[in-house]
Amino acid sequence: MFRRKIYDKLVEWKNESQGRTALLIEGARRIGKSTLAEEFAKNEYESYILIDFSIAPQSVRDLFEDLSDLNFLFLQLQLLFHVDLVERRSLIIFDEVQFFPKARQAIKYLVKDRRYDYLETGSLISIRKNVKDILIPSEEQKISMYPMDYEEFLWAIGDNATIPLIRQCFETRKPVGEQINRRLMRDFRLYMLVGGMPQAVNEYIETNNFRKVDLVKRTILSLYEEDFRKFDPSGRASKLFDAVPAQLAKNASRYQTASVLKQGRPGTLPEIIAEMENSKTVLISYHADDPNVGLSATEDLSRFKMFICDTGLFVTLMFKDRDFTENIIYEKVLNDKLSANLGYLYENALAQTLTASGNKLFYYSFPTESSRHNYEVDFLLSRKNKICPIEVKSSGYKAHVSIDKFFEKYSSRISQKYLVYTKDLTKDMDTLCVPIYMAQFL
């Protein structure tokens, strides 16, 4: 198993909860939820039972139809799974709990009993059909899990030294040096190409073959397409998903749904967008109409940008029209030799980084003096009682007109301006220019 930061949060929950709540790990498919849950159970408990509801037999499901006798339930579980449960020292895992919502509803009574701890994992947890006719237990805590971030990727390939180095440089505002920056950017581009899906990372480590890594990612994308059909048989969610790279490449001020969906009932579109966001396969950045500390208070749900949850999947989606993403394309991206403007690729990488760091995504656009074009702040962060605007560049170009104009408009609200780009850490007047591999520290 790869080292994951969320593991520490599970240990914290175990120690603080002491059986008073269950914990639900929610996230997209194939990000490692089940592996994490079982590894946690092995390390932190005397014994555990893992019930995978995607394949659980009816005999197991029937046990949750009547919770009037928990002694009988636990006795049957121990017999069926050949595990001895120890009071306050055993964990029961409800894996893929979305396949059997009644088990999730049972958490209320199981937690009240207090004999054992309960951990749930699931995808599409909030999809309407998965919560219909059940009472969501108040005793359930939720935690979101995402694909591996850059630091976790470095841990996986055996690099434990890079992040402490760049953290120190960021905190002291010292550049790493041109030669080291080139190496670090190449490492980060490798992360963008492979991505943070554990299967893809493992394939890269085992084979060092981009073509095989790409095939793994295509399989995951196919699974996501299947998930979309579960809540949108019309196929519109799939079309919206597939069009994300093209939409970002347009550099428009919003996702232009009309250009992707030529027909269909417009009234259902917000619901489809919400379901896609709930699936955790995409990241949505909403327009903040009045950019201030409480960004959520003025978000415009009709104006948004959509990103893919994993930049490695994004790269594969960019070249989905080919049988496989040719190694030469990977090599050119890795060595920064691809002629196309890849600003939108870095924008997706930053969206993934900010989300993994616990930030909700917002952006802001406003007309230029000529009103023919818009200035656009790619991301907004709320920090204490101020906001921090971020502009993203895919090259070493240090121009940051949009955030400068934004500063003129809202100077009293701004704490720090950031330009995220590919060159070394530096300061340009009052704008901090940050290499994208340091973005997790913003």
Secondary structure as GFF3:
##gff-version 3
##sequence-region A 1 442
A	DSSP	alpha_helix	6	17	.	.	.	ID=ss1
A	DSSP	beta_strand	22	26	.	.	.	ID=ss2
A	DSSP	alpha_helix	33	44	.	.	.	ID=ss3
A	DSSP	beta_strand	47	52	.	.	.	ID=ss4
A	DSSP	alpha_helix	58	62	.	.	.	ID=ss5
A	DSSP	alpha_helix	70	81	.	.	.	ID=ss6
A	DSSP	beta_strand	90	95	.	.	.	ID=ss7
A	DSSP	three_ten_helix	97	99	.	.	.	ID=ss8
A	DSSP	alpha_helix	101	105	.	.	.	ID=ss9
A	DSSP	alpha_helix	107	113	.	.	.	ID=ss10
A	DSSP	beta_strand	117	122	.	.	.	ID=ss11
A	DSSP	alpha_helix	128	131	.	.	.	ID=ss12
A	DSSP	beta_strand	140	144	.	.	.	ID=ss13
A	DSSP	alpha_helix	150	156	.	.	.	ID=ss14
A	DSSP	alpha_helix	162	172	.	.	.	ID=ss15
A	DSSP	alpha_helix	178	194	.	.	.	ID=ss16
A	DSSP	alpha_helix	198	207	.	.	.	ID=ss17
A	DSSP	alpha_helix	210	231	.	.	.	ID=ss18
A	DSSP	alpha_helix	236	242	.	.	.	ID=ss19
A	DSSP	alpha_helix	244	249	.	.	.	ID=ss20
A	DSSP	alpha_helix	257	260	.	.	.	ID=ss21
A	DSSP	three_ten_helix	266	268	.	.	.	ID=ss22
A	DSSP	alpha_helix	269	278	.	.	.	ID=ss23
A	DSSP	beta_strand	282	288	.	.	.	ID=ss24
A	DSSP	three_ten_helix	295	298	.	.	.	ID=ss25
A	DSSP	beta_strand	299	308	.	.	.	ID=ss26
A	DSSP	alpha_helix	311	318	.	.	.	ID=ss27
A	DSSP	alpha_helix	327	334	.	.	.	ID=ss28
A	DSSP	alpha_helix	343	356	.	.	.	ID=ss29
A	DSSP	beta_strand	362	367	.	.	.	ID=ss30
A	DSSP	beta_strand	374	377	.	.	.	ID=ss31
A	DSSP	beta_strand	379	383	.	.	.	ID=ss32
A	DSSP	beta_strand	386	392	.	.	.	ID=ss33
A	DSSP	alpha_helix	401	410	.	.	.	ID=ss34
A	DSSP	three_ten_helix	411	413	.	.	.	ID=ss35
A	DSSP	beta_strand	417	421	.	.	.	ID=ss36
A	DSSP	beta_strand	426	428	.	.	.	ID=ss37
A	DSSP	beta_strand	431	435	.	.	.	ID=ss38
A	DSSP	three_ten_helix	436	441	.	.	.	ID=ss39
###
